Amino acid sequence: MKIEGVRIIGREKVEQPVYRYVKPTDYYKNILGEVSPTEAAMINEVCTLEMRAGDYAAYYNTTSDVADFAVDLSKKLNGLDVSEINMAWDMLYRLSLPLGRAGVMMHALSAINILMYDLYSRYLGVPAYRIMGGPTRKKIRAYASHLHPTAIPELQEEARKYVSEGYKTMKMRFISGPSDVDGVSKNIELVRAIRDAVGYDVELAGDAWMSWNYNFALKMVKKLEKYDMAWVEEPFMPDDFEAMKMLTLKTDIPISEGEHHYHVYDFKRLLDAGIRILQPDAVWTGGITPMKKIAALAETYGAIIVPHTGNVYNLHCIISEPESVTPVAEFLTKYREWMEQDMEGIPFPVKGYIELGDRPGFGIEYKKPN
């Protein structure tokens, strides 16, 4: 079954509320102001891609910049058999080296790789996780991810709501970094409020989103240790592997990284820096092909994979690996607009767990907007 090409079949603007949280651009708030999570991630327009092969079609949402690159890259695949997934990935990776290895080009390669996985498993009539090795469990434990800084009573009510919905782990967003002279105390106030609301039987992680430096992070983890944090996420800029290494030696709190890292080489560097919670995302790091390699690499280091966002592609990767390696999935409880436009079949947690079912491919279908 030969690939017939990739095309853009829809474009949609993304608008969402401003949820406050710390950002690496906070030094320039006087210029940039407060922005929504999708604006911060440079996701202002979502495109739907279609890949066709024979009687089958697969669909995928991504940003407009990525979509344009994916369409151009995919021209090299016309006439290739849809089962030749790894060969296509390696060829396109090598072809795109002058512009690639990270960023938009790897996002585009992710799109193509995922579409090929989707098409081939649809052709075989099986869920995508079947061609990744099959399921290792019936359902995936999820953690609730939001808890953006807001008024303390609202924040505490949100945390209690997640407990009532069956979540055993949740993740908050810190509000401040080194650009705020009172940043440490403001962050600790939020953590203390959540712990006061839900106690210590619930795991609590915190996301710094690439916004701290080593000195600030060291102060933070020393203050956070008594709050029994499950992990502190992305405290540093993605290339500051030395700071990651130093911090992991100074605290018992696990440090997680990987959302903004790519292919196996970045993750080898993270593991060598002492990171033992890796957070790749299939839609960014290069697709399913490198995700499987990263999982194998993590296992050799005794690390775990907790992918960034609970998109359906990450879920299929999670369920195809041992639970000891991929124990839990992130579930964004809000601002899902950039993942799910015009798609049906997105899995949602029930009592803190996600089931994928047995629909072919990734189990999602495109519905044309009215």
Backbone torsions as a table, in degrees:
resi	resn	phi	psi	omega
1	MET	NA	116.3	-170.5
2	LYS	-94.4	140.7	175.8
3	ILE	-69.0	130.5	-177.7
4	GLU	-103.4	-3.4	176.9
5	GLY	127.7	170.1	178.0
6	VAL	-124.7	136.5	178.0
7	ARG	-142.1	158.7	176.2
8	ILE	-88.7	124.7	-178.5
9	ILE	-114.2	-2.6	179.1
10	GLY	-163.9	148.4	174.8
11	ARG	-134.7	139.5	-178.6
12	GLU	-147.6	129.1	176.7
13	LYS	-68.9	147.2	178.8
14	VAL	-111.8	125.1	175.1
15	GLU	-132.3	134.8	179.3
16	GLN	-151.0	164.6	179.0
17	PRO	-64.7	160.6	174.0
18	VAL	-84.7	113.5	174.0
19	TYR	-102.2	119.1	-174.8
20	ARG	-70.8	140.1	171.6
21	TYR	-170.6	163.6	-177.1
22	VAL	-71.2	140.4	-178.5
23	LYS	-136.5	153.4	178.4
24	PRO	-66.3	-13.7	179.5
25	THR	-94.8	9.9	-176.3
26	ASP	-61.9	-22.0	175.7
27	TYR	-62.2	-18.2	-173.0
28	TYR	-120.9	30.8	179.5
29	LYS	-60.7	-31.4	-179.7
30	ASN	-64.6	-20.5	177.8
31	ILE	-99.2	-45.4	-171.7
32	LEU	-92.0	-25.3	-175.8
33	GLY	69.7	-170.8	175.1
34	GLU	-86.0	136.1	-179.4
35	VAL	-126.6	160.6	178.4
36	SER	-74.3	163.7	178.1
37	PRO	-57.0	-39.3	179.9
38	THR	-70.1	-36.7	176.0
39	GLU	-64.2	-41.5	179.3
40	ALA	-62.1	-34.1	178.7
41	ALA	-89.4	9.4	178.7
42	MET	60.1	41.6	176.9
43	ILE	-115.7	90.4	-179.2
44	ASN	-108.2	-17.2	178.2
45	GLU	-144.4	133.4	179.6
46	VAL	-109.8	132.4	176.2
47	CYS	-110.5	146.9	172.4
48	THR	-101.2	123.2	177.1
49	LEU	-97.2	146.3	173.6
50	GLU	-123.7	129.5	170.0
51	MET	-115.5	133.3	-178.9
52	ARG	-120.1	147.4	173.4
53	ALA	-152.6	116.0	-177.8
54	GLY	59.6	-128.6	-179.4
55	ASP	-89.3	8.3	-172.4
56	TYR	-113.4	149.6	177.1
57	ALA	-139.9	146.3	175.4
58	ALA	-130.3	151.3	-173.4
59	TYR	-130.1	152.3	-171.8
60	TYR	-156.4	134.8	177.3
61	ASN	-98.3	135.9	176.3
62	THR	-155.0	178.5	180.0
63	THR	-75.9	162.1	-177.1
64	SER	-64.5	-38.6	178.8
65	ASP	-62.8	-43.9	180.0
66	VAL	-66.5	-41.8	-177.6
67	ALA	-58.3	-42.9	-179.6
68	ASP	-62.8	-42.6	177.3
69	PHE	-64.2	-41.8	-177.8
70	ALA	-62.9	-42.4	178.8
71	VAL	-61.0	-44.3	-178.6
72	ASP	-66.1	-45.7	179.4
73	LEU	-61.4	-40.0	-172.8
74	SER	-65.4	-17.8	179.6
75	LYS	-60.4	-25.4	178.6
76	LYS	-72.4	-12.5	-174.5
77	LEU	-101.1	-8.0	-177.1
78	ASN	-56.6	125.9	-178.5
79	GLY	92.0	-8.6	177.1
80	LEU	-77.1	145.6	177.3
81	ASP	-69.2	138.0	-174.9
82	VAL	-66.5	-16.1	178.5
83	SER	-80.5	-12.6	-175.2
84	GLU	-85.8	57.9	-170.4
85	ILE	-69.5	-50.4	-176.5
86	ASN	-68.0	-37.7	177.1
87	MET	-63.5	-43.2	179.2
88	ALA	-62.0	-41.9	-179.2
89	TRP	-62.0	-49.4	-176.7
90	ASP	-63.6	-40.9	180.0
91	MET	-62.7	-47.1	-178.0
92	LEU	-69.2	-35.2	177.2
93	TYR	-62.3	-46.8	179.9
94	ARG	-66.9	-37.9	179.2
95	LEU	-64.3	-36.1	-173.5
96	SER	-92.5	6.0	-176.8
97	LEU	-54.0	-39.2	-179.8
98	PRO	-60.3	-28.1	-179.8
99	LEU	-114.8	-8.0	-166.5
100	GLY	-105.7	-143.5	-176.4
101	ARG	79.3	-12.4	179.8
102	ALA	-165.6	172.4	170.0
103	GLY	64.4	-145.1	-169.9
104	VAL	-58.0	-41.2	-177.6
105	MET	-62.9	-39.3	178.6
106	MET	-72.4	-30.8	174.0
107	HIS	-63.9	-39.9	178.9
108	ALA	-67.0	-40.8	176.6
109	LEU	-64.0	-36.4	175.1
110	SER	-58.8	-45.5	-178.5
111	ALA	-59.9	-47.1	-178.5
112	ILE	-64.6	-44.3	-179.1
113	ASN	-62.1	-44.0	-180.0
114	ILE	-66.4	-41.6	177.8
115	LEU	-61.7	-38.7	177.8
116	MET	-66.0	-42.6	175.8
117	TYR	-59.6	-43.2	-178.8
118	ASP	-62.9	-49.5	-178.1
119	LEU	-62.2	-45.5	-176.2
120	TYR	-66.1	-41.2	178.8
121	SER	-71.4	-30.3	172.8
122	ARG	-64.7	-43.9	178.1
123	TYR	-59.1	-39.6	178.5
124	LEU	-78.1	-14.9	179.7
125	GLY	76.7	28.5	-177.8
126	VAL	-130.0	158.2	172.7
127	PRO	-62.9	151.7	-177.8
128	ALA	-58.6	-34.2	-178.8
129	TYR	-64.4	-19.5	177.9
130	ARG	-67.8	-38.2	179.9
131	ILE	-85.2	-0.3	171.6
132	MET	-95.3	-1.4	-179.9
133	GLY	127.2	-7.2	178.4
134	GLY	91.5	162.7	-176.5
135	PRO	-75.1	145.8	175.4
136	THR	-101.9	-5.0	-179.6
137	ARG	-163.2	168.4	-177.5
138	LYS	-83.7	-27.5	-178.7
139	LYS	-151.3	162.1	-175.1
140	ILE	-113.5	130.4	174.3
141	ARG	-70.0	136.8	-179.0
142	ALA	-115.2	153.1	170.6
143	TYR	-118.5	146.2	-177.6
144	ALA	-81.3	126.4	-174.6
145	SER	-123.6	107.8	171.3
146	HIS	-170.4	-103.7	177.8
147	LEU	47.9	50.9	174.3
148	HIS	-72.1	148.2	-178.2
149	PRO	-56.5	129.1	178.1
150	THR	-152.8	-169.4	176.0
151	ALA	-57.9	138.5	-173.8
152	ILE	-53.7	-46.4	179.1
153	PRO	-59.2	-39.4	178.8
154	GLU	-66.8	-41.3	179.1
155	LEU	-62.2	-44.1	-179.8
156	GLN	-66.8	-38.2	178.4
157	GLU	-65.5	-39.6	177.4
158	GLU	-62.4	-44.3	179.6
159	ALA	-62.3	-42.7	178.4
160	ARG	-64.5	-34.9	178.5
161	LYS	-61.7	-42.1	179.2
162	TYR	-63.3	-38.2	176.4
163	VAL	-62.3	-43.7	-179.2
164	SER	-65.6	-23.8	179.8
165	GLU	-87.6	0.0	173.6
166	GLY	99.9	5.2	179.2
167	TYR	-77.6	136.7	176.7
168	LYS	-102.5	-8.7	178.9
169	THR	-138.4	143.7	176.7
170	MET	-145.3	157.6	-179.7
171	LYS	-127.3	133.2	178.3
172	MET	-104.7	168.7	172.3
173	ARG	-111.9	133.2	172.6
174	PHE	-72.6	159.3	-175.9
175	ILE	-105.3	-19.0	-170.5
176	SER	-138.9	157.5	174.4
177	GLY	-136.1	-161.2	-175.1
178	PRO	-62.0	-18.7	179.7
179	SER	-72.1	-11.0	-179.4
180	ASP	-111.6	116.2	-177.0
181	VAL	-62.0	-24.6	178.0
182	ASP	-103.8	19.8	-172.3
183	GLY	-60.5	-41.7	-177.7
184	VAL	-61.4	-48.7	-177.4
185	SER	-66.7	-34.5	178.6
186	LYS	-66.6	-41.1	177.7
187	ASN	-64.9	-44.2	-178.4
188	ILE	-64.4	-35.0	177.8
189	GLU	-59.2	-40.4	179.5
190	LEU	-67.9	-45.2	179.8
191	VAL	-61.9	-45.4	-179.8
192	ARG	-60.6	-40.4	-178.8
193	ALA	-64.2	-41.4	-179.9
194	ILE	-68.2	-42.9	177.5
195	ARG	-62.2	-38.6	177.2
196	ASP	-62.3	-31.4	-176.9
197	ALA	-80.1	-38.9	-170.7
198	VAL	-117.3	-7.4	-179.9
199	GLY	76.1	-160.9	-173.9
200	TYR	-113.8	8.4	175.1
201	ASP	-83.2	-8.1	179.1
202	VAL	-107.4	134.8	175.0
203	GLU	-73.5	136.5	179.5
204	LEU	-127.7	121.6	174.7
205	ALA	-109.4	162.5	179.3
206	GLY	-137.0	139.0	-174.6
207	ASP	-108.2	122.7	178.3
208	ALA	-101.7	-7.9	172.3
209	TRP	45.4	57.3	171.2
210	MET	65.3	22.8	-164.6
211	SER	-107.6	-7.3	-176.0
212	TRP	-103.2	163.9	167.0
213	ASN	-111.1	177.7	-172.6
214	TYR	-62.0	-46.8	-176.7
215	ASN	-61.7	-43.3	179.7
216	PHE	-66.4	-43.8	-179.0
217	ALA	-62.4	-39.4	179.3
218	LEU	-63.1	-44.1	176.0
219	LYS	-59.6	-43.3	-177.6
220	MET	-63.5	-50.1	-175.0
221	VAL	-65.2	-33.4	177.3
222	LYS	-63.6	-38.7	177.9
223	LYS	-74.1	-30.1	-174.5
224	LEU	-82.1	-18.7	-171.8
225	GLU	-58.1	-35.1	-178.5
226	LYS	-73.5	-10.4	179.1
227	TYR	-96.0	7.6	171.6
228	ASP	53.3	58.3	-179.3
229	MET	-72.9	137.1	177.6
230	ALA	-68.8	-38.6	171.6
231	TRP	-169.2	160.2	169.5
232	VAL	-112.7	124.8	-169.1
233	GLU	-101.4	133.4	173.0
234	GLU	45.8	58.3	178.4
235	PRO	-70.3	-22.8	-171.0
236	PHE	-120.1	165.3	170.0
237	MET	-59.6	146.6	-169.6
238	PRO	-58.5	-27.4	-176.9
239	ASP	-94.1	3.3	-177.4
240	ASP	-88.8	63.9	-177.7
241	PHE	-64.9	-30.2	-179.2
242	GLU	-67.0	-42.3	177.1
243	ALA	-63.4	-39.3	177.2
244	MET	-59.5	-45.6	-178.8
245	LYS	-61.9	-44.6	-179.5
246	MET	-64.3	-42.4	-176.6
247	LEU	-67.7	-39.7	-180.0
248	THR	-61.6	-25.4	178.6
249	LEU	-82.8	-11.6	-174.3
250	LYS	-105.7	-4.6	-175.6
251	THR	-144.8	152.6	173.8
252	ASP	-87.6	-8.6	177.7
253	ILE	-74.3	126.7	175.7
254	PRO	-61.8	139.2	175.5
255	ILE	-105.9	130.7	-179.2
256	SER	-112.6	146.7	179.5
257	GLU	-151.3	164.3	171.5
258	GLY	134.4	-17.6	-179.0
259	GLU	-57.1	-37.4	-177.8
260	HIS	-111.5	37.2	176.1
261	HIS	-122.9	162.0	-166.4
262	TYR	-136.8	142.8	174.1
263	HIS	52.5	-173.7	-172.6
264	VAL	-75.8	-27.0	-173.3
265	TYR	-66.8	-44.8	176.6
266	ASP	-60.0	-38.8	-175.8
267	PHE	-75.5	-28.5	170.3
268	LYS	-63.1	-41.5	178.0
269	ARG	-64.5	-40.5	178.0
270	LEU	-62.7	-45.6	179.5
271	LEU	-63.3	-40.0	177.7
272	ASP	-67.9	-22.1	176.2
273	ALA	-85.2	1.4	176.8
274	GLY	96.3	2.4	179.1
275	ILE	-73.9	130.0	-179.3
276	ARG	-123.6	5.5	167.4
277	ILE	-122.6	108.1	-178.6
278	LEU	-100.0	141.5	-173.8
279	GLN	-129.7	56.5	175.6
280	PRO	-68.6	161.6	176.9
281	ASP	-129.8	124.6	-177.3
282	ALA	-58.1	-28.6	-177.8
283	VAL	-83.3	-6.7	-179.6
284	TRP	-120.5	-40.1	-168.3
285	THR	-78.0	-6.9	179.5
286	GLY	131.9	-4.8	177.4
287	GLY	110.1	-165.6	-178.4
288	ILE	-69.1	-39.2	-176.6
289	THR	-55.2	-52.5	176.9
290	PRO	-72.1	-27.8	177.7
291	MET	-58.5	-42.7	179.7
292	LYS	-65.0	-38.6	178.6
293	LYS	-68.6	-39.6	178.6
294	ILE	-63.6	-39.1	177.7
295	ALA	-62.7	-42.8	178.5
296	ALA	-64.6	-41.9	178.1
297	LEU	-62.2	-43.7	179.3
298	ALA	-59.6	-42.1	-178.5
299	GLU	-61.3	-36.3	-179.4
300	THR	-68.6	-21.2	178.6
301	TYR	-98.6	0.3	-175.5
302	GLY	71.3	24.4	-179.6
303	ALA	-97.5	170.4	175.4
304	ILE	-121.4	158.4	176.5
305	ILE	-109.8	123.5	173.4
306	VAL	-125.5	85.7	-169.9
307	PRO	-56.5	150.5	174.7
308	HIS	-70.8	123.3	-176.8
309	THR	63.7	151.6	179.0
310	GLY	-96.0	40.1	176.4
311	ASN	-61.9	159.3	-170.8
312	VAL	-63.0	-28.0	-179.7
313	TYR	-70.4	-42.2	174.7
314	ASN	-63.8	-37.0	-179.7
315	LEU	-62.5	-40.6	179.0
316	HIS	-66.8	-36.3	174.5
317	CYS	-63.9	-45.3	-177.8
318	ILE	-58.7	-48.7	-172.9
319	ILE	-73.0	-16.1	179.6
320	SER	-89.2	-4.0	179.2
321	GLU	-112.2	157.8	177.9
322	PRO	-57.8	144.4	179.9
323	GLU	-61.0	-26.5	177.5
324	SER	-66.1	-21.2	179.9
325	VAL	-100.9	-39.1	-179.4
326	THR	-124.5	77.5	-169.8
327	PRO	-78.5	-21.5	-169.4
328	VAL	-155.1	154.0	178.7
329	ALA	-117.0	141.3	172.2
330	GLU	-75.1	139.3	172.8
331	PHE	-127.7	110.3	176.4
332	LEU	-71.9	114.4	-176.3
333	THR	-78.4	-16.1	179.3
334	LYS	-140.0	-177.0	-175.8
335	TYR	35.7	60.8	178.1
336	ARG	-97.6	6.9	-172.2
337	GLU	-59.3	-31.6	-174.8
338	TRP	-82.1	-1.0	179.0
339	MET	-110.6	-27.2	-161.1
340	GLU	-122.4	12.1	179.8
341	GLN	-54.2	124.0	171.0
342	ASP	58.7	28.7	177.7
343	MET	-116.9	138.7	176.9
344	GLU	-113.9	150.0	177.2
345	GLY	96.4	11.2	178.0
346	ILE	-67.0	126.0	-179.7
347	PRO	-77.3	141.5	178.1
348	PHE	-124.2	150.3	179.6
349	PRO	-68.6	148.4	170.3
350	VAL	-127.2	118.9	-177.7
351	LYS	53.1	39.1	174.4
352	GLY	84.5	8.5	-179.0
353	TYR	-133.1	149.1	-179.8
354	ILE	-116.6	131.6	172.8
355	GLU	-111.2	142.0	-174.8
356	LEU	-98.2	-24.8	-178.1
357	GLY	77.5	-170.5	-174.1
358	ASP	-127.4	25.0	176.2
359	ARG	-68.1	145.6	-178.8
360	PRO	-60.8	154.1	-179.3
361	GLY	67.5	-143.3	177.3
362	PHE	-88.6	5.7	172.6
363	GLY	77.9	11.5	-179.9
364	ILE	-115.2	150.8	-179.1
365	GLU	-129.3	144.6	178.3
366	TYR	-84.1	133.1	173.9
367	LYS	-118.7	124.4	-178.7
368	LYS	-65.0	132.2	179.0
369	PRO	-65.4	150.5	179.0
370	ASN	-69.4	NA	NA
